[in-house]
């Protein structure tokens, strides 16, 4: 499946982060979804959104020749924090009340 620049329509090579035609940075929507899911997951539905954040970060990684972008890394970390936070909350509720 080919990827195209959202600004000029130029076809992009796999893992290319800057369009060779117009010079603009190509957005990685999976990495962005990962970060947003991770942030929202801190406050709501941590298990579900934590998993979404981790999955989207790994999809981004697979599209970029097995390398995590900095945005995907942030999403991955936030996803793990979401899940660990929920587990800690469950343990605390079990022992406290």
C-alpha positions in Angstrom: 0.0 0.0 0.0 1.5 3.3 -1.1 1.6 6.4 1.1 1.1 9.9 -0.3 2.0 13.4 0.9 -1.1 15.1 2.3 0.1 18.4 1.0 1.2 17.8 -2.6 0.1 14.2 -3.3 3.6 12.9 -4.1 4.0 9.2 -3.6 6.3 8.5 -0.6 8.8 5.7 -0.1 8.3 3.4 2.9 9.6 5.1 6.1 10.1 8.5 4.4 9.4 11.3 6.9 9.9 14.3 4.6 8.3 14.7 1.2 11.0 14.9 -1.5 8.8 17.1 -3.7 7.5 19.8 -1.4 9.8 19.3 1.6 7.1 19.1 4.3 7.2 16.7 7.2 4.9 13.7 6.7 2.6 13.1 9.7 2.5 9.6 11.3 -1.2 9.3 12.2 -0.7 6.0 14.1 1.9 7.6 16.4 -0.4 10.6 17.0 -3.3 8.3 17.8 -1.0 6.4 20.2 -0.1 9.6 22.1 -3.6 10.9 22.3 -5.0 7.5 23.4 -2.3 7.3 26.1 -3.0 10.8 27.4 -6.8 10.3 27.5 -6.2 6.8 29.0 -4.6 8.4 32.1 -7.9 9.9 33.0 -10.5 7.5 31.5 -10.6 3.9 30.6 -6.9 3.2 31.1 -6.9 -0.5 30.2 -8.7 0.0 26.8 -6.9 3.2 25.8 -3.6 1.9 27.1 -3.9 -1.1 24.8 -4.9 1.1 21.9 -1.8 3.3 22.5 0.5 0.3 22.6 -1.0 -1.2 19.4 -0.9 2.1 17.5 2.7 2.7 18.5 3.6 -0.8 17.2 1.7 -0.2 13.9 3.7 3.0 13.5 6.9 1.1 14.2 6.1 -1.5 11.6 5.5 1.2 9.0 8.8 2.8 9.7 11.2 -0.1 9.1 11.0 -1.4 12.7 12.1 1.9 14.3 10.0 3.8 16.8 9.6 7.6 16.1 9.8 9.8 19.1 6.0 10.3 19.0 5.4 6.6 18.9 7.8 6.0 21.8 5.8 8.6 23.8 2.6 6.8 23.0 4.0 3.4 23.9 5.2 4.7 27.3 1.9 6.4 28.0 0.1 3.2 27.1 2.2 1.2 29.6 1.6 3.9 32.3 -2.1 3.7 31.7 -2.2 -0.1 32.2 0.1 -0.1 35.2 -1.9 2.7 36.7 -5.1 0.7 36.5 -3.5 -2.4 37.9 -2.1 -0.3 40.9 -5.6 1.2 41.4 -7.2 -2.2 41.4 -4.7 -3.5 44.0 -5.1 -0.5 46.2 -8.9 -0.8 46.1 -8.7 -4.5 46.9 -6.5 -4.0 50.0 -8.0 -0.6 51.2 -11.6 -1.1 50.7 
